[in-house]
């Protein structure tokens, strides 16, 4: 989803489908339980939590640990039947040089060349520590 801010007069976009089909696949698959039949609690979303600066609460840490991801979460997108036939992008920069697994020693370097670097390496180091079992008192992301 995106938005264009312009003064140019453009016709409204017509979508073939207007939204969710209500199957509940995303609700069942959400590792943090932020999706509910009536909506979502964005502050429980793993994507939100893994990008949040500062110290996480014990509940937030537990969600990140359970999710096992140091940045983002697309589980809801992966299980959605609306995305079942989505074609991979042809945009080279979005599909080349992907990093499936990140080691602690790679974080600082990756933050210089990847989109997630906007948040700074401290957040990823914090998340890496949480996922890999670092003691809670050593986990911060103030930068």
N, CA, C and O atoms as a GROMACS GRO file, in nm:
protein
  572
    1UNK      N    1   0.084  -0.116   0.000
    1UNK     CA    2   0.000   0.000   0.000
    1UNK      C    3   0.089   0.123   0.000
    1UNK      O    4   0.197   0.123   0.060
    2UNK      N    5   0.046   0.227  -0.066
    2UNK     CA    6   0.125   0.348  -0.073
    2UNK      C    7   0.038   0.470  -0.086
    2UNK      O    8  -0.085   0.460  -0.097
    3UNK      N    9   0.101   0.582  -0.085
    3UNK     CA   10   0.028   0.708  -0.095
    3UNK      C   11   0.111   0.804  -0.178
    3UNK      O   12   0.234   0.810  -0.164
    4UNK      N   13   0.045   0.880  -0.263
    4UNK     CA   14   0.111   0.982  -0.342
    4UNK      C   15   0.058   1.117  -0.296
    4UNK      O   16  -0.063   1.139  -0.291
    5UNK      N   17   0.148   1.206  -0.262
    5UNK     CA   18   0.108   1.341  -0.221
    5UNK      C   19   0.144   1.434  -0.336
    5UNK      O   20   0.261   1.453  -0.368
    6UNK      N   21   0.041   1.491  -0.397
    6UNK     CA   22   0.063   1.578  -0.512
    6UNK      C   23  -0.055   1.673  -0.529
    6UNK      O   24  -0.163   1.650  -0.474
    7UNK      N   25  -0.033   1.778  -0.604
    7UNK     CA   26  -0.142   1.869  -0.638
    7UNK      C   27  -0.200   1.833  -0.775
    7UNK      O   28  -0.297   1.895  -0.820
    8UNK      N   29  -0.142   1.734  -0.841
    8UNK     CA   30  -0.188   1.690  -0.972
    8UNK      C   31  -0.323   1.619  -0.957
    8UNK      O   32  -0.341   1.537  -0.867
    9UNK      N   33  -0.416   1.650  -1.044
    9UNK     CA   34  -0.547   1.586  -1.043
    9UNK      C   35  -0.535   1.448  -1.109
    9UNK      O   36  -0.508   1.439  -1.229
   10UNK      N   37  -0.556   1.342  -1.031
   10UNK     CA   38  -0.545   1.206  -1.080
   10UNK      C   39  -0.677   1.132  -1.060
   10UNK      O   40  -0.748   1.158  -0.963
   11UNK      N   41  -0.710   1.039  -1.152
   11UNK     CA   42  -0.832   0.962  -1.132
   11UNK      C   43  -0.814   0.863  -1.016
   11UNK      O   44  -0.702   0.820  -0.988
   12UNK      N   45  -0.923   0.828  -0.951
   12UNK     CA   46  -0.918   0.732  -0.841
   12UNK      C   47  -0.874   0.596  -0.893
   12UNK      O   48  -0.912   0.557  -1.004
   13UNK      N   49  -0.797   0.524  -0.815
   13UNK     CA   50  -0.752   0.391  -0.849
   13UNK      C   51  -0.868   0.293  -0.830
   13UNK      O   52  -0.940   0.301  -0.730
   14UNK      N   53  -0.886   0.203  -0.923
   14UNK     CA   54  -0.991   0.102  -0.912
   14UNK      C   55  -0.925  -0.031  -0.882
   14UNK      O   56  -0.840  -0.079  -0.958
   15UNK      N   57  -0.964  -0.092  -0.770
   15UNK     CA   58  -0.907  -0.219  -0.729
   15UNK      C   59  -1.000  -0.334  -0.766
   15UNK      O   60  -1.122  -0.322  -0.758
   16UNK      N   61  -0.939  -0.445  -0.808
   16UNK     CA   62  -1.019  -0.563  -0.841
   16UNK      C   63  -1.082  -0.622  -0.716
   16UNK      O   64  -1.191  -0.678  -0.724
   17UNK      N   65  -1.015  -0.611  -0.602
   17UNK     CA   66  -1.067  -0.665  -0.478
   17UNK      C   67  -1.051  -0.558  -0.371
   17UNK      O   68  -0.948  -0.491  -0.366
   18UNK      N   69  -1.148  -0.542  -0.288
   18UNK     CA   70  -1.146  -0.431  -0.193
   18UNK      C   71  -1.091  -0.464  -0.056
   18UNK      O   72  -1.082  -0.375   0.028
   19UNK      N   73  -1.055  -0.588  -0.029
   19UNK     CA   74  -0.998  -0.613   0.102
   19UNK      C   75  -0.994  -0.759   0.142
   19UNK      O   76  -0.996  -0.850   0.058
   20UNK      N   77  -0.988  -0.778   0.268
   20UNK     CA   78  -0.973  -0.908   0.331
   20UNK      C   79  -1.094  -0.998   0.301
   20UNK      O   80  -1.208  -0.952   0.298
   21UNK      N   81  -1.065  -1.126   0.277
   21UNK     CA   82  -1.173  -1.222   0.252
   21UNK      C   83  -1.223  -1.287   0.381
   21UNK      O   84  -1.317  -1.366   0.378
   22UNK      N   85  -1.160  -1.254   0.494
   22UNK     CA   86  -1.208  -1.300   0.624
   22UNK      C   87  -1.180  -1.445   0.657
   22UNK      O   88  -1.253  -1.505   0.736
   23UNK      N   89  -1.077  -1.503   0.600
   23UNK     CA   90  -1.048  -1.645   0.625
   23UNK      C   91  -0.985  -1.671   0.762
   23UNK      O   92  -0.996  -1.781   0.815
   24UNK      N   93  -0.919  -1.570   0.819
   24UNK     CA   94  -0.858  -1.584   0.951
   24UNK      C   95  -0.720  -1.647   0.952
   24UNK      O   96  -0.665  -1.671   1.059
   25UNK      N   97  -0.664  -1.674   0.835
   25UNK     CA   98  -0.530  -1.736   0.830
   25UNK      C   99  -0.427  -1.650   0.901
   25UNK      O  100  -0.341  -1.702   0.972
   26UNK      N  101  -0.434  -1.520   0.881
   26UNK     CA  102  -0.337  -1.429   0.944
   26UNK      C  103  -0.354  -1.428   1.096
   26UNK      O  104  -0.255  -1.425   1.169
   27UNK      N  105  -0.477  -1.429   1.142
   27UNK     CA  106  -0.505  -1.428   1.286
   27UNK      C  107  -0.446  -1.553   1.350
   27UNK      O  108  -0.382  -1.546   1.456
   28UNK      N  109  -0.466  -1.668   1.288
   28UNK     CA  110  -0.415  -1.794   1.342
   28UNK      C  111  -0.263  -1.802   1.337
   28UNK      O  112  -0.202  -1.863   1.425
   29UNK      N  113  -0.201  -1.741   1.237
   29UNK     CA  114  -0.057  -1.754   1.219
   29UNK      C  115   0.025  -1.648   1.291
   29UNK      O  116   0.145  -1.666   1.309
   30UNK      N  117  -0.036  -1.538   1.331
   30UNK     CA  118   0.038  -1.426   1.391
   30UNK      C  119   0.114  -1.473   1.515
   30UNK      O  120   0.052  -1.514   1.613
   31UNK      N  121   0.248  -1.468   1.512
   31UNK     CA  122   0.326  -1.518   1.625
   31UNK      C  123   0.312  -1.435   1.753
   31UNK      O  124   0.337  -1.486   1.862
   32UNK      N  125   0.273  -1.311   1.741
   32UNK     CA  126   0.261  -1.225   1.859
   32UNK      C  127   0.116  -1.208   1.904
   32UNK      O  128   0.091  -1.147   2.008
   33UNK      N  129   0.023  -1.260   1.828
   33UNK     CA  130  -0.117  -1.247   1.865
   33UNK      C  131  -0.172  -1.107   1.852
   33UNK      O  132  -0.269  -1.072   1.919
   34UNK      N  133  -0.111  -1.025   1.769
   34UNK     CA  134  -0.158  -0.886   1.756
   34UNK      C  135  -0.279  -0.876   1.666
   34UNK      O  136  -0.353  -0.777   1.671
   35UNK      N  137  -0.301  -0.976   1.582
   35UNK     CA  138  -0.416  -0.974   1.491
   35UNK      C  139  -0.533  -1.046   1.558
   35UNK      O  140  -0.518  -1.156   1.610
   36UNK      N  141  -0.648  -0.982   1.555
   36UNK     CA  142  -0.770  -1.038   1.611
   36UNK      C  143  -0.880  -1.022   1.508
   36UNK      O  144  -0.868  -0.937   1.420
   37UNK      N  145  -0.986  -1.101   1.516
   37UNK     CA  146  -1.093  -1.087   1.418
   37UNK      C  147  -1.148  -0.945   1.406
   37UNK      O  148  -1.193  -0.905   1.298
   38UNK      N  149  -1.146  -0.868   1.514
   38UNK     CA  150  -1.199  -0.732   1.511
   38UNK      C  151  -1.098  -0.625   1.476
   38UNK      O  152  -1.134  -0.507   1.469
   39UNK      N  153  -0.974  -0.660   1.455
   39UNK     CA  154  -0.872  -0.560   1.425
   39UNK      C  155  -0.735  -0.606   1.469
   39UNK      O  156  -0.707  -0.726   1.477
   40UNK      N  157  -0.648  -0.509   1.496
   40UNK     CA  158  -0.512  -0.543   1.537
   40UNK      C  159  -0.465  -0.450   1.647
   40UNK      O  160  -0.512  -0.337   1.661
   41UNK      N  161  -0.372  -0.500   1.724
   41UNK     CA  162  -0.307  -0.421   1.828
   41UNK      C  163  -0.163  -0.403   1.781
   41UNK      O  164  -0.077  -0.487   1.807
   42UNK      N  165  -0.139  -0.292   1.711
   42UNK     CA  166  -0.011  -0.270   1.644
   42UNK      C  167   0.108  -0.275   1.741
   42UNK      O  168   0.216  -0.316   1.700
   43UNK      N  169   0.091  -0.236   1.864
   43UNK     CA  170   0.203  -0.235   1.959
   43UNK      C  171   0.246  -0.375   2.000
   43UNK      O  172   0.347  -0.390   2.068
   44UNK      N  173   0.171  -0.478   1.962
   44UNK     CA  174   0.210  -0.616   1.988
   44UNK      C  175   0.273  -0.682   1.865
   44UNK      O  176   0.325  -0.793   1.874
   45UNK      N  177   0.268  -0.615   1.751
   45UNK     CA  178   0.318  -0.670   1.624
   45UNK      C  179   0.470  -0.685   1.629
   45UNK      O  180   0.541  -0.594   1.672
   46UNK      N  181   0.520  -0.800   1.584
   46UNK     CA  182   0.665  -0.821   1.584
   46UNK      C  183   0.739  -0.721   1.496
   46UNK      O  184   0.851  -0.681   1.529
   47UNK      N  185   0.679  -0.680   1.388
   47UNK     CA  186   0.743  -0.580   1.304
   47UNK      C  187   0.761  -0.450   1.383
   47UNK      O  188   0.867  -0.388   1.378
   48UNK      N  189   0.658  -0.410   1.454
   48UNK     CA  190   0.665  -0.290   1.538
   48UNK      C  191   0.769  -0.308   1.648
   48UNK      O  192   0.854  -0.221   1.668
   49UNK      N  193   0.764  -0.420   1.718
   49UNK     CA  194   0.854  -0.442   1.832
   49UNK      C  195   1.000  -0.450   1.790
   49UNK      O  196   1.087  -0.398   1.859
   50UNK      N  197   1.028  -0.515   1.677
   50UNK     CA  198   1.168  -0.529   1.636
   50UNK      C  199   1.226  -0.400   1.580
   50UNK      O  200   1.348  -0.389   1.565
   51UNK      N  201   1.141  -0.302   1.551
   51UNK     CA  202   1.190  -0.172   1.504
   51UNK      C  203   1.187  -0.065   1.613
   51UNK      O  204   1.237   0.046   1.593
   52UNK      N  205   1.130  -0.098   1.726
   52UNK     CA  206   1.114  -0.002   1.837
   52UNK      C  207   1.249   0.024   1.904
   52UNK      O  208   1.325  -0.068   1.933
   53UNK      N  209   1.277   0.152   1.927
   53UNK     CA  210   1.400   0.188   1.997
   53UNK      C  211   1.381   0.173   2.148
   53UNK      O  212   1.269   0.164   2.197
   54UNK      N  213   1.492   0.168   2.218
   54UNK     CA  214   1.488   0.164   2.364
   54UNK      C  215   1.478   0.022   2.418
   54UNK      O  216   1.491  -0.076   2.345
   55UNK      N  217   1.455   0.015   2.547
   55UNK     CA  218   1.445  -0.112   2.617
   55UNK      C  219   1.303  -0.164   2.601
   55UNK      O  220   1.207  -0.088   2.616
   56UNK      N  221   1.290  -0.291   2.572
   56UNK     CA  222   1.158  -0.353   2.559
   56UNK      C  223   1.112  -0.403   2.696
   56UNK      O  224   1.194  -0.436   2.782
   57UNK      N  225   0.982  -0.408   2.715
   57UNK     CA  226   0.927  -0.464   2.838
   57UNK      C  227   0.952  -0.615   2.836
   57UNK      O  228   0.981  -0.671   2.731
   58UNK      N  229   0.941  -0.681   2.951
   58UNK     CA  230   0.956  -0.827   2.952
   58UNK      C  231   0.857  -0.897   2.857
   58UNK      O  232   0.893  -0.996   2.794
   59UNK      N  233   0.735  -0.846   2.847
   59UNK     CA  234   0.636  -0.905   2.756
   59UNK      C  235   0.678  -0.887   2.610
   59UNK      O  236   0.663  -0.978   2.528
   60UNK      N  237   0.731  -0.768   2.578
   60UNK     CA  238   0.777  -0.742   2.442
   60UNK      C  239   0.897  -0.829   2.407
   60UNK      O  240   0.906  -0.883   2.297
   61UNK      N  241   0.989  -0.843   2.502
   61UNK     CA  242   1.105  -0.930   2.482
   61UNK      C  243   1.060  -1.073   2.456
   61UNK      O  244   1.114  -1.141   2.368
   62UNK      N  245   0.963  -1.119   2.532
   62UNK     CA  246   0.913  -1.256   2.517
   62UNK      C  247   0.854  -1.276   2.377
   62UNK      O  248   0.873  -1.381   2.316
   63UNK      N  249   0.783  -1.176   2.327
   63UNK     CA  250   0.724  -1.186   2.193
   63UNK      C  251   0.833  -1.191   2.087
   63UNK      O  252   0.824  -1.271   1.994
   64UNK      N  253   0.937  -1.108   2.100
   64UNK     CA  254   1.047  -1.109   2.004
   64UNK      C  255   1.120  -1.243   2.010
   64UNK      O  256   1.154  -1.301   1.907
   65UNK      N  257   1.144  -1.293   2.132
   65UNK     CA  258   1.212  -1.422   2.149
   65UNK      C  259   1.130  -1.533   2.083
   65UNK      O  260   1.185  -1.617   2.011
   66UNK      N  261   1.000  -1.534   2.108
   66UNK     CA  262   0.912  -1.636   2.050
   66UNK      C  263   0.908  -1.627   1.897
   66UNK      O  264   0.909  -1.730   1.829
   67UNK      N  265   0.905  -1.505   1.845
   67UNK     CA  266   0.902  -1.486   1.700
   67UNK      C  267   1.031  -1.526   1.633
   67UNK      O  268   1.029  -1.568   1.517
   68UNK      N  269   1.143  -1.514   1.704
   68UNK     CA  270   1.272  -1.558   1.651
   68UNK      C  271   1.328  -1.472   1.539
   68UNK      O  272   1.417  -1.516   1.466
   69UNK      N  273   1.278  -1.350   1.524
   69UNK     CA  274   1.322  -1.261   1.416
   69UNK      C  275   1.390  -1.138   1.476
   69UNK      O  276   1.342  -1.082   1.575
   70UNK      N  277   1.500  -1.095   1.415
   70UNK     CA  278   1.566  -0.976   1.467
   70UNK      C  279   1.517  -0.848   1.398
   70UNK      O  280   1.549  -0.738   1.443
   71UNK      N  281   1.441  -0.862   1.290
   71UNK     CA  282   1.388  -0.743   1.222
   71UNK      C  283   1.263  -0.781   1.144
   71UNK      O  284   1.265  -0.870   1.060
   72UNK      N  285   1.154  -0.711   1.173
   72UNK     CA  286   1.032  -0.725   1.096
   72UNK      C  287   0.960  -0.856   1.116
   72UNK      O  288   1.002  -0.942   1.194
   73UNK      N  289   0.850  -0.870   1.044
   73UNK     CA  290   0.772  -0.994   1.045
   73UNK      C  291   0.673  -0.986   0.930
   73UNK      O  292   0.600  -0.887   0.918
   74UNK      N  293   0.669  -1.086   0.848
   74UNK     CA  294   0.574  -1.090   0.737
   74UNK      C  295   0.489  -1.216   0.740
   74UNK      O  296   0.434  -1.256   0.638
   75UNK      N  297   0.476  -1.278   0.856
   75UNK     CA  298   0.401  -1.403   0.866
   75UNK      C  299   0.259  -1.384   0.813
   75UNK      O  300   0.209  -1.470   0.740
   76UNK      N  301   0.194  -1.275   0.850
   76UNK     CA  302   0.056  -1.253   0.804
   76UNK      C  303   0.050  -1.243   0.651
   76UNK      O  304  -0.045  -1.291   0.589
   77UNK      N  305   0.150  -1.182   0.590
   77UNK     CA  306   0.154  -1.171   0.445
   77UNK      C  307   0.184  -1.306   0.380
   77UNK      O  308   0.130  -1.338   0.273
   78UNK      N  309   0.270  -1.383   0.444
   78UNK     CA  310   0.308  -1.514   0.390
   78UNK      C  311   0.191  -1.612   0.387
   78UNK      O  312   0.181  -1.693   0.295
   79UNK      N  313   0.102  -1.606   0.486
   79UNK     CA  314  -0.009  -1.703   0.493
   79UNK      C  315  -0.137  -1.655   0.427
   79UNK      O  316  -0.230  -1.733   0.411
   80UNK      N  317  -0.144  -1.529   0.389
   80UNK     CA  318  -0.266  -1.473   0.331
   80UNK      C  319  -0.294  -1.534   0.193
   80UNK      O  320  -0.209  -1.529   0.104
   81UNK      N  321  -0.414  -1.593   0.175
   81UNK     CA  322  -0.445  -1.649   0.043
   81UNK      C  323  -0.451  -1.544  -0.067
   81UNK      O  324  -0.439  -1.578  -0.185
   82UNK      N  325  -0.470  -1.418  -0.032
   82UNK     CA  326  -0.470  -1.311  -0.132
   82UNK      C  327  -0.331  -1.294  -0.194
   82UNK      O  328  -0.318  -1.240  -0.304
   83UNK      N  329  -0.228  -1.341  -0.125
   83UNK     CA  330  -0.091  -1.330  -0.175
   83UNK      C  331  -0.040  -1.459  -0.237
   83UNK      O  332   0.075  -1.466  -0.281
   84UNK      N  333  -0.124  -1.561  -0.240
   84UNK     CA  334  -0.082  -1.693  -0.286
   84UNK      C  335  -0.020  -1.692  -0.426
   84UNK      O  336   0.078  -1.762  -0.450
   85UNK      N  337  -0.074  -1.615  -0.515
   85UNK     CA  338  -0.023  -1.613  -0.653
   85UNK      C  339   0.061  -1.489  -0.684
   85UNK      O  340   0.081  -1.455  -0.801
   86UNK      N  341   0.109  -1.424  -0.582
   86UNK     CA  342   0.193  -1.305  -0.603
   86UNK      C  343   0.322  -1.346  -0.673
   86UNK      O  344   0.385  -1.446  -0.638
   87UNK      N  345   0.360  -1.267  -0.770
   87UNK     CA  346   0.485  -1.295  -0.842
   87UNK      C  347   0.601  -1.223  -0.774
   87UNK      O  348   0.584  -1.113  -0.722
   88UNK      N  349   0.718  -1.284  -0.775
   88UNK     CA  350   0.835  -1.217  -0.719
   88UNK      C  351   0.862  -1.087  -0.796
   88UNK      O  352   0.831  -1.076  -0.915
   89UNK      N  353   0.918  -0.991  -0.727
   89UNK     CA  354   0.948  -0.863  -0.792
   89UNK      C  355   1.054  -0.879  -0.899
   89UNK      O  356   1.141  -0.965  -0.891
   90UNK      N  357   1.044  -0.793  -1.000
   90UNK     CA  358   1.148  -0.789  -1.102
   90UNK      C  359   1.246  -0.675  -1.074
   90UNK      O  360   1.340  -0.654  -1.151
   91UNK      N  361   1.225  -0.604  -0.966
   91UNK     CA  362   1.314  -0.496  -0.928
   91UNK      C  363   1.438  -0.558  -0.864
   91UNK      O  364   1.433  -0.612  -0.754
   92UNK      N  365   1.548  -0.549  -0.935
   92UNK     CA  366   1.670  -0.614  -0.893
   92UNK      C  367   1.715  -0.581  -0.752
   92UNK      O  368   1.753  -0.670  -0.676
   93UNK      N  369   1.712  -0.454  -0.716
   93UNK     CA  370   1.759  -0.414  -0.583
   93UNK      C  371   1.679  -0.477  -0.470
   93UNK      O  372   1.728  -0.488  -0.358
   94UNK      N  373   1.555  -0.518  -0.499
   94UNK     CA  374   1.470  -0.578  -0.395
   94UNK      C  375   1.483  -0.730  -0.389
   94UNK      O  376   1.430  -0.793  -0.298
   95UNK      N  377   1.552  -0.787  -0.485
   95UNK     CA  378   1.560  -0.933  -0.488
   95UNK      C  379   1.703  -0.987  -0.498
   95UNK      O  380   1.723  -1.109  -0.499
   96UNK      N  381   1.800  -0.900  -0.505
   96UNK     CA  382   1.939  -0.944  -0.516
   96UNK      C  383   2.009  -0.931  -0.381
   96UNK      O  384   1.970  -0.850  -0.297
   97UNK      N  385   2.110  -1.011  -0.362
   97UNK     CA  386   2.196  -1.001  -0.244
   97UNK      C  387   2.117  -1.007  -0.114
   97UNK      O  388   2.142  -0.930  -0.022
   98UNK      N  389   2.022  -1.100  -0.107
   98UNK     CA  390   1.942  -1.116   0.013
   98UNK      C  391   2.023  -1.186   0.122
   98UNK      O  392   2.107  -1.271   0.092
   99UNK      N  393   1.998  -1.151   0.246
   99UNK     CA  394   2.065  -1.214   0.359
   99UNK      C  395   1.959  -1.288   0.439
   99UNK      O  396   1.874  -1.226   0.504
  100UNK      N  397   1.964  -1.419   0.435
  100UNK     CA  398   1.863  -1.501   0.502
  100UNK      C  399   1.884  -1.505   0.653
  100UNK      O  400   1.789  -1.493   0.729
  101UNK      N  401   2.008  -1.521   0.695
  101UNK     CA  402   2.041  -1.530   0.837
  101UNK      C  403   2.151  -1.430   0.867
  101UNK      O  404   2.245  -1.415   0.790
  102UNK      N  405   2.139  -1.362   0.981
  102UNK     CA  406   2.235  -1.260   1.020
  102UNK      C  407   2.308  -1.304   1.146
  102UNK      O  408   2.247  -1.347   1.244
  103UNK      N  409   2.439  -1.295   1.141
  103UNK     CA  410   2.521  -1.320   1.260
  103UNK      C  411   2.552  -1.187   1.327
  103UNK      O  412   2.551  -1.083   1.260
  104UNK      N  413   2.578  -1.188   1.455
  104UNK     CA  414   2.602  -1.066   1.531
  104UNK      C  415   2.712  -0.980   1.468
  104UNK      O  416   2.701  -0.858   1.464
  105UNK      N  417   2.817  -1.044   1.418
  105UNK     CA  418   2.929  -0.971   1.360
  105UNK      C  419   2.897  -0.901   1.228
  105UNK      O  420   2.975  -0.818   1.182
  106UNK      N  421   2.784  -0.933   1.167
  106UNK     CA  422   2.745  -0.872   1.040
  106UNK      C  423   2.659  -0.746   1.058
  106UNK      O  424   2.646  -0.667   0.965
  107UNK      N  425   2.602  -0.728   1.174
  107UNK     CA  426   2.500  -0.624   1.194
  107UNK      C  427   2.550  -0.484   1.160
  107UNK      O  428   2.485  -0.413   1.084
  108UNK      N  429   2.663  -0.443   1.213
  108UNK     CA  430   2.713  -0.308   1.189
  108UNK      C  431   2.736  -0.282   1.040
  108UNK      O  432   2.700  -0.175   0.989
  109UNK      N  433   2.795  -0.378   0.971
  109UNK     CA  434   2.821  -0.363   0.828
  109UNK      C  435   2.690  -0.360   0.749
  109UNK      O  436   2.674  -0.275   0.661
  110UNK      N  437   2.598  -0.450   0.780
  110UNK     CA  438   2.470  -0.454   0.708
  110UNK      C  439   2.390  -0.325   0.727
  110UNK      O  440   2.322  -0.280   0.635
  111UNK      N  441   2.399  -0.265   0.844
  111UNK     CA  442   2.324  -0.141   0.870
  111UNK      C  443   2.371  -0.026   0.783
  111UNK      O  444   2.299   0.073   0.768
  112UNK      N  445   2.489  -0.036   0.726
  112UNK     CA  446   2.540   0.069   0.638
  112UNK      C  447   2.484   0.059   0.497
  112UNK      O  448   2.486   0.156   0.422
  113UNK      N  449   2.434  -0.060   0.459
  113UNK     CA  450   2.392  -0.081   0.321
  113UNK      C  451   2.249  -0.131   0.304
  113UNK      O  452   2.204  -0.152   0.192
  114UNK      N  453   2.176  -0.151   0.413
  114UNK     CA  454   2.041  -0.207   0.406
  114UNK      C  455   1.938  -0.108   0.457
  114UNK      O  456   1.969  -0.019   0.537
  115UNK      N  457   1.817  -0.124   0.411
  115UNK     CA  458   1.708  -0.032   0.449
  115UNK      C  459   1.687  -0.031   0.600
  115UNK      O  460   1.655   0.074   0.656
  116UNK      N  461   1.703  -0.144   0.667
  116UNK     CA  462   1.682  -0.146   0.812
  116UNK      C  463   1.787  -0.066   0.887
  116UNK      O  464   1.772  -0.042   1.007
  117UNK      N  465   1.892  -0.025   0.820
  117UNK     CA  466   1.997   0.053   0.883
  117UNK      C  467   1.952   0.190   0.930
  117UNK      O  468   2.021   0.254   1.010
  118UNK      N  469   1.836   0.238   0.881
  118UNK     CA  470   1.788   0.369   0.924
  118UNK      C  471   1.768   0.376   1.075
  118UNK      O  472   1.780   0.483   1.134
  119UNK      N  473   1.740   0.263   1.137
  119UNK     CA  474   1.713   0.259   1.280
  119UNK      C  475   1.843   0.251   1.361
  119UNK      O  476   1.844   0.278   1.481
  120UNK      N  477   1.950   0.214   1.295
  120UNK     CA  478   2.078   0.203   1.362
  120UNK      C  479   2.103   0.062   1.411
  120UNK      O  480   2.009  -0.014   1.432
  121UNK      N  481   2.229   0.027   1.430
  121UNK     CA  482   2.263  -0.111   1.467
  121UNK      C  483   2.222  -0.150   1.608
  121UNK      O  484   2.205  -0.269   1.636
  122UNK      N  485   2.205  -0.055   1.698
  122UNK     CA  486   2.173  -0.090   1.838
  122UNK      C  487   2.044  -0.170   1.849
  122UNK      O  488   2.036  -0.263   1.929
  123UNK      N  489   1.944  -0.136   1.770
  123UNK     CA  490   1.816  -0.207   1.774
  123UNK      C  491   1.835  -0.352   1.730
  123UNK      O  492   1.780  -0.443   1.792
  124UNK      N  493   1.911  -0.374   1.623
  124UNK     CA  494   1.934  -0.510   1.577
  124UNK      C  495   2.019  -0.590   1.675
  124UNK      O  496   1.996  -0.709   1.696
  125UNK      N  497   2.120  -0.525   1.735
  125UNK     CA  498   2.201  -0.593   1.837
  125UNK      C  499   2.112  -0.634   1.955
  125UNK      O  500   2.124  -0.744   2.007
  126UNK      N  501   2.023  -0.544   1.997
  126UNK     CA  502   1.930  -0.576   2.107
  126UNK      C  503   1.846  -0.698   2.070
  126UNK      O  504   1.837  -0.793   2.147
  127UNK      N  505   1.786  -0.694   1.951
  127UNK     CA  506   1.699  -0.803   1.907
  127UNK      C  507   1.776  -0.934   1.892
  127UNK      O  508   1.726  -1.040   1.928
  128UNK      N  509   1.898  -0.925   1.840
  128UNK     CA  510   1.981  -1.045   1.826
  128UNK      C  511   2.006  -1.105   1.965
  128UNK      O  512   1.997  -1.227   1.983
  129UNK      N  513   2.036  -1.020   2.061
  129UNK     CA  514   2.058  -1.068   2.198
  129UNK      C  515   1.934  -1.134   2.256
  129UNK      O  516   1.943  -1.237   2.322
  130UNK      N  517   1.818  -1.075   2.231
  130UNK     CA  518   1.693  -1.132   2.281
  130UNK      C  519   1.669  -1.269   2.218
  130UNK      O  520   1.642  -1.366   2.288
  131UNK      N  521   1.679  -1.277   2.087
  131UNK     CA  522   1.651  -1.402   2.014
  131UNK      C  523   1.750  -1.511   2.053
  131UNK      O  524   1.714  -1.628   2.059
  132UNK      N  525   1.875  -1.472   2.078
  132UNK     CA  526   1.979  -1.570   2.108
  132UNK      C  527   2.007  -1.586   2.256
  132UNK      O  528   2.109  -1.643   2.295
  133UNK      N  529   1.917  -1.533   2.341
  133UNK     CA  530   1.923  -1.562   2.483
  133UNK      C  531   2.019  -1.482   2.568
  133UNK      O  532   2.066  -1.532   2.670
  134UNK      N  533   2.051  -1.358   2.528
  134UNK     CA  534   2.138  -1.275   2.613
  134UNK      C  535   2.064  -1.239   2.741
  134UNK      O  536   1.941  -1.226   2.739
  135UNK      N  537   2.134  -1.223   2.851
  135UNK     CA  538   2.068  -1.181   2.975
  135UNK      C  539   1.997  -1.047   2.955
  135UNK      O  540   2.051  -0.957   2.890
  136UNK      N  541   1.878  -1.033   3.010
  136UNK     CA  542   1.795  -0.915   2.989
  136UNK      C  543   1.866  -0.784   3.027
  136UNK      O  544   1.845  -0.683   2.960
  137UNK      N  545   1.948  -0.783   3.131
  137UNK     CA  546   2.012  -0.658   3.175
  137UNK      C  547   2.118  -0.608   3.077
  137UNK      O  548   2.164  -0.494   3.090
  138UNK      N  549   2.157  -0.690   2.979
  138UNK     CA  550   2.258  -0.646   2.882
  138UNK      C  551   2.195  -0.596   2.753
  138UNK      O  552   2.267  -0.554   2.663
  139UNK      N  553   2.063  -0.601   2.743
  139UNK     CA  554   1.995  -0.571   2.617
  139UNK      C  555   1.941  -0.428   2.619
  139UNK      O  556   1.850  -0.396   2.695
  140UNK      N  557   1.999  -0.343   2.534
  140UNK     CA  558   1.950  -0.206   2.520
  140UNK      C  559   1.953  -0.167   2.373
  140UNK      O  560   2.019  -0.232   2.291
  141UNK      N  561   1.883  -0.061   2.340
  141UNK     CA  562   1.886  -0.006   2.204
  141UNK      C  563   1.856   0.142   2.213
  141UNK      O  564   1.755   0.188   2.161
  142UNK      N  565   1.942   0.213   2.277
  142UNK     CA  566   1.921   0.357   2.299
  142UNK      C  567   1.959   0.440   2.178
  142UNK      O  568   1.905   0.550   2.159
  143UNK      N  569   2.049   0.391   2.096
  143UNK     CA  570   2.099   0.471   1.981
  143UNK      C  571   2.000   0.470   1.868
  143UNK      O  572   2.025   0.532   1.764
   0.00000   0.00000   0.00000
